[in-house]
Amino acid sequence: MDSRYKFEIYEYEKKEQNDFINSLVKPLIALPAIDRMKESFKSFDKNVDYFFYVDKEVSKLIKKLKPDYLLCDMSTHLPSVILESKIPYSFIISTNPLILDVENLPVMGLDHGVDEKEKIKAARIELKELRENTLKILEELYAKRNVTYDYKYPMNVPRSDYLTFYIYPRELDYFDDNFRKDYKILQVDAPIANSRLPNPFELPEEFAKLPGKIIYVSLGSLFRPFGDKINFPNNRFIGENFVDQLAVLQVVDMMIAHGGNNTFSECFYFGVPALIFPVMTDQLNNAKRTEETEFGYQMNLMDYTKEELKEKINKILSDKVLIEKTKKVGERIRKENSLEKAVKTFYESLKILKKI
């Protein structure tokens, strides 16, 4: 990126939010995905005060900094960003792009495939009232801020009249070029710039000498309450609280992950096949999409054995077709470098702003 540009971080005072993991994830994990979704909708109102607080803090920052343009990584249209500020803005969608909520496609947060049209239709009907209630809660937020919402997109759909970016590997994408062009949307394969890659992870010498394949396991904070459910074989491990994932993915043969969107796209950037243990939200969509496009497999955290896990791992590591096509996706992504192309497109679109 041009050296004239830099980032500065402005933090607002943290306000305690509901404990998402213990209050929602842990009690719901054993339920079917549709029931988890219903309960998460019902709990949405508990966070309205938090949204209100964040919105006020963002409003203060906008007034203080007077930016020329806003880049927003969020799922809802906050009053301060969208209407009150009157500043041009773009959304950066860091979740699965199904959050764009296109009628004939699966609902984000459910485990339906794109061809399961009847299930998709039934789920949308079943969730209709709860989704409408969520919009009413957002309307209350706007009322508190004395702002009238008259934008053409629903409050909970992150689309902009300027540009919207989403991160998803093209080979698994749900949308085509015509859709993206019509809605001023840019698809980015992965949130990684070729020019900023770390050096590959250095394996300990004794570990590197061992025979066999290297599997990287990273399951994130959502898995903390389920430690007793994680039933991995007693193989050799290198355990760390934190590692540079982009460095590690350069030296492994496969990954076991929760399927969150960043990790999901990073696997494809490096051409690493994955076994996914989804828990909530877009992890379920990514796991399903991986299977239906034959790029990997998923397993149910609450219902598997060591033997089944070994079988799935061996299935991935012995599938030469899967390994090769995943590798080719990574080669294409790194060659095309869509993130840096998207940045250039973004700056070209800002011709109306004389300062850039």
C-alpha positions in Angstrom: 0.0 0.0 0.0 1.1 3.6 -0.7 3.3 4.8 2.1 1.3 8.0 2.3 -1.4 6.1 4.1 -1.3 4.8 7.6 -3.5 3.4 10.3 -4.2 5.0 13.7 -6.2 3.2 16.4 -8.8 5.0 18.5 -10.3 3.0 21.3 -13.5 3.7 23.2 -14.0 2.7 26.8 -15.0 -1.0 26.9 -18.5 -1.7 28.2 -19.3 -5.2 29.5 -21.4 -7.2 27.0 -23.3 -10.4 27.6 -21.1 -13.5 27.8 -21.9 -14.8 24.4 -20.1 -18.2 24.9 -21.5 -19.2 28.3 -25.0 -17.5 27.9 -25.8 -18.6 24.4 -23.3 -21.0 22.7 -22.8 -23.5 25.5 -26.6 -24.1 26.3 -27.5 -24.4 22.6 -24.8 -26.5 21.1 -26.8 -29.7 21.3 -29.8 -28.3 19.6 -30.5 -28.5 15.8 -29.2 -25.5 13.9 -32.7 -24.0 13.3 -33.4 -24.0 17.1 -30.0 -22.4 17.8 -30.9 -19.7 15.4 -34.3 -19.1 17.0 -32.8 -18.8 20.5 -30.1 -16.4 19.2 -32.8 -14.2 17.7 -34.7 -14.2 21.0 -31.5 -13.1 22.8 -30.8 -10.3 20.4 -32.7 -7.7 22.5 -30.3 -8.3 25.4 -27.6 -6.5 23.4 -29.5 -3.5 22.3 -28.1 -1.3 25.0 -24.6 -2.4 24.0 -25.3 -1.5 20.3 -26.7 1.9 21.5 -23.5 2.5 23.5 -21.2 1.5 20.6 -23.2 3.7 18.2 -22.8 6.8 20.5 -19.0 6.1 20.8 -18.6 5.8 17.0 -20.6 9.0 16.5 -18.2 10.8 18.8 -15.2 9.5 16.8 -16.7 10.5 13.5 -17.4 14.1 14.8 -13.8 14.3 16.2 -11.9 12.9 13.2 -14.2 14.1 10.4 -13.2 11.3 8.0 -13.7 11.5 4.2 -14.9 7.9 3.9 -15.9 5.1 6.3 -15.0 1.4 6.0 -17.3 -0.6 8.2 -16.9 -4.2 9.3 -20.3 -4.8 10.9 -23.6 -6.6 10.2 -26.1 -3.9 10.8 -26.6 -0.3 9.7 -25.6 1.8 12.7 -27.3 5.2 12.8 -24.1 7.1 13.4 -22.4 5.5 10.3 -25.2 5.3 7.8 -27.4 8.3 8.3 -26.3 10.7 10.9 -22.8 11.2 9.6 -23.8 11.6 5.9 -20.3 10.4 4.9 -19.8 7.9 2.1 -19.1 4.4 3.4 -18.4 0.8 2.4 -19.1 -2.4 4.2 -16.4 -5.0 4.6 -18.1 -8.4 5.2 -15.8 -10.6 7.2 -18.4 -13.3 7.7 -19.8 -15.8 5.2 -21.3 -13.7 2.3 -24.7 -15.3 2.9 -25.3 -12.4 5.3 -26.3 -10.5 2.2 -29.5 -12.5 2.6 -30.5 -13.4 -0.9 -33.9 -15.1 -1.0 -33.2 -18.4 -2.8 -29.9 -19.1 -0.9 -29.4 -20.6 2.5 -29.8 -18.5 5.7 -26.5 -17.6 7.3 -26.2 -19.6 10.5 -28.1 -22.7 9.2 -26.6 -25.9 7.8 -28.4 -26.1 4.5 -26.8 -26.6 1.1 -27.6 -24.4 -1.9 -29.6 -27.2 -3.6 -31.9 -27.8 -0.6 -34.5 -25.3 -1.8 -37.4 -26.7 0.2 -35.5 -26.7 3.4 -34.3 -23.1 2.7 -37.9 -22.0 2.0 -39.2 -23.7 5.1 -36.5 -22.2 7.3 -37.2 -18.7 6.0 -40.9 -19.1 6.8 -40.1 -20.5 10.2 -37.8 -17.6 11.1 -39.9 -14.8 9.5 -41.5 -13.5 12.7 -38.3 -13.6 14.7 -36.4 -11.8 12.0 -39.1 -9.1 11.9 -38.8 -8.7 15.7 -35.1 -8.2 15.3 -35.8 -5.4 12.9 -38.2 -3.8 15.3 -35.4 -3.8 18.0 -33.1 -2.1 15.5 -35.8 0.5 14.8 -35.9 1.2 18.5 -32.2 1.9 18.4 -32.8 4.4 15.6 -35.6 6.0 17.6 -33.3 6.4 20.6 -30.8 8.2 18.3 -33.6 10.4 16.8 -32.7 9.1 13.3 -35.2 7.9 10.7 -34.2 4.9 8.8 -35.2 5.4 5.1 -32.4 3.4 3.4 -33.3 1.0 0.7 -31.7 -2.1 2.2 -32.9 -3.8 5.4 -31.1 -2.7 8.6 -29.5 -6.1 9.0 -28.1 -6.4 5.5 -24.7 -4.9 5.1 -24.9 -3.4 1.6 -23.8 0.1 0.5 -24.5 2.3 -2.5 -20.8 2.8 -2.9 -18.9 -0.5 -2.6 -19.3 -3.6 -0.5 -16.5 -6.1 -0.1 -16.8 -9.7 1.1 -14.1 -12.3 1.7 -14.7 -15.8 0.2 -12.8 -18.1 -2.1 -14.2 -17.8 -5.7 -14.4 -21.6 -6.2 -16.9 -21.9 -3.3 -18.7 -18.5 -3.9 -22.5 -18.4 -4.0 -22.7 -15.3 -6.3 -21.7 -14.7 -9.9 -20.2 -11.6 -11.6 -23.6 -10.3 -12.6 -24.9 -10.2 -9.0 -21.7 -8.5 -7.8 -21.8 -5.9 -10.6 -25.5 -5.1 -10.0 -24.9 -4.5 -6.3 -21.5 -2.9 -6.5 -19.9 -5.8 -4.6 -16.3 -6.9 -4.8 -15.3 -10.5 -3.9 -11.9 -11.0 -2.2 -10.5 -14.6 -2.0 -8.8 -14.1 1.4 -7.8 -11.3 3.8 -4.1 -11.8 3.0 -1.8 -9.5 1.1 1.0 -11.4 -0.7 3.5 -8.7 0.2 2.9 -9.0 3.9 3.3 -12.8 4.5 5.3 -13.9 7.5 8.1 -16.4 7.2 7.1 -20.0 7.4 6.8 -21.5 10.9 9.9 -23.2 12.1 9.2 -26.6 13.4 11.3 -27.9 16.3 14.1 -30.0 14.9 13.1 -33.2 16.7 9.5 -32.8 15.6 10.4 -32.1 12.0 12.4 -35.3 11.8 9.4 -37.4 12.7 7.6 -39.4 9.9 4.0 -38.7 9.0 1.8 -35.7 8.1 1.5 -32.4 10.0 -2.0 -31.4 11.2 -2.7 -28.0 12.5 -5.5 -27.8 15.1 -7.0 -24.5 16.0 -10.6 -24.3 17.4 -10.9 -20.8 18.8 -12.5 -19.4 21.9 -16.0 -20.9 21.1 -14.6 -24.3 22.0 -13.5 -23.4 25.6 -16.6 -24.8 27.2 -16.3 -28.0 25.3 -12.9 -29.2 26.3 -14.2 -32.6 27.5 -15.9 -33.1 24.1 -12.7 -32.8 22.1 -11.6 -36.4 21.6 -8.3 -36.3 19.7 -6.0 -39.2 19.3 -2.9 -39.3 21.6 -0.4 -38.3 18.9 2.5 -35.9 19.2 1.6 -32.3 19.7 3.3 -28.9 19.7 1.1 -26.9 22.0 1.0 -23.1 22.2 -1.5 -20.5 23.4 -0.8 -18.4 20.4 0.9 -19.0 17.0 1.1 -17.0 13.8 -1.5 -18.9 11.8 -0.3 -17.5 8.5 3.2 -18.9 9.3 1.9 -22.3 10.4 -0.4 -22.8 7.4 2.6 -22.7 5.1 4.1 -25.9 6.6 1.1 -28.2 7.4 -0.7 -30.9 5.4 -4.2 -30.2 6.7 -6.1 -28.2 9.4 -8.8 -29.0 11.9 -10.7 -25.9 12.6 -14.1 -24.4 13.6 -14.7 -23.0 10.2 -14.9 -19.3 11.0 -14.6 -17.2 7.8 -11.1 -15.8 8.3 -9.5 -19.2 9.0 -11.6 -20.8 6.3 -10.4 -18.5 3.6 -6.8 -18.6 4.9 -6.8 -22.4 4.5 -7.7 -22.0 0.8 -5.1 -19.2 0.4 -2.4 -21.7 1.3 -4.1 -24.7 -0.4 -4.6 -26.6 2.9 -7.6 -29.0 3.1 -9.6 -28.8 6.3 -11.8 -30.9 8.6 -14.3 -28.5 10.2 -16.1 -28.8 13.6 -18.7 -26.0 13.3 -20.4 -24.6 16.3 -22.4 -21.4 15.4 -23.3 -18.8 12.8 -21.3 -18.9 9.5 -19.2 -21.8 10.7 -22.1 -24.0 9.8 -22.4 -22.5 6.3 -18.7 -22.8 5.7 -18.7 -26.5 6.8 -21.6 -27.3 4.6 -20.1 -25.4 1.6 -16.8 -27.3 2.0 -18.6 -30.6 1.8 -21.0 -29.8 -1.0 -18.2 -28.4 -3.2 -16.0 -31.5 -2.2 -13.2 -29.5 -0.7 -13.3 -31.2 2.7 -15.4 -32.6 5.5 -17.2 -31.7 8.7 -17.9 -33.4 12.0 -20.3 -32.9 14.8 -18.6 -31.8 18.0 -21.3 -33.5 20.1 -21.4 -36.8 18.3 -18.1 -38.4 17.2 -15.5 -41.0 18.3 -11.8 -41.2 18.1 -12.1 -43.8 15.4 -14.4 -41.6 13.3 -12.0 -38.7 13.6 -9.1 -40.9 12.5 -11.1 -42.1 9.6 -11.9 -38.6 8.4 -8.3 -37.4 8.8 -7.0 -40.4 6.8 -9.7 -39.8 4.2 -8.5 -36.3 3.6 -4.8 -37.1 3.7 -5.2 -40.0 1.3 -7.5 -38.2 -1.2 -5.0 -37.1 -3.9 -7.8 -35.4 -6.0 -8.9 -33.3 -3.0 -5.4 -32.4 -2.0 -4.5 -31.4 -5.6 -7.6 -29.3 -6.3 -7.2 -27.5 -3.0 -3.6 -26.8 -3.8 -4.6 -25.4 -7.2 -7.1 -23.0 -5.5 -4.3 -21.7 -3.3 -2.0 -21.2 -6.3 -4.6 -19.3 -8.1 -5.5 -17.1 -5.1 -1.8 -16.2 -4.5 -1.2 -15.5 -8.2 -4.3 -13.3 -8.7 -3.8 -11.4 -5.4 -7.4 -10.3 -5.2 -7.0 -8.3 -1.9 -4.5 -5.9 -3.4 -6.6 -5.6 -6.5 -9.6 -4.8 -4.4 -7.6 -2.1 -2.6 -6.7 -0.5 -6.0 -10.3 -0.7 -7.1 -11.4 1.0 -3.9 -9.0 3.9 -4.3 -10.0 4.3 -8.0 -13.6 4.6 -6.8 -12.8 7.5 -4.6 -12.2 10.1 -7.4 -14.9 12.2 -5.8 -12.6 12.8 -2.8 -9.9 15.2 -3.7 -7.7 14.3 -0.7 -7.0 10.7 -1.9 
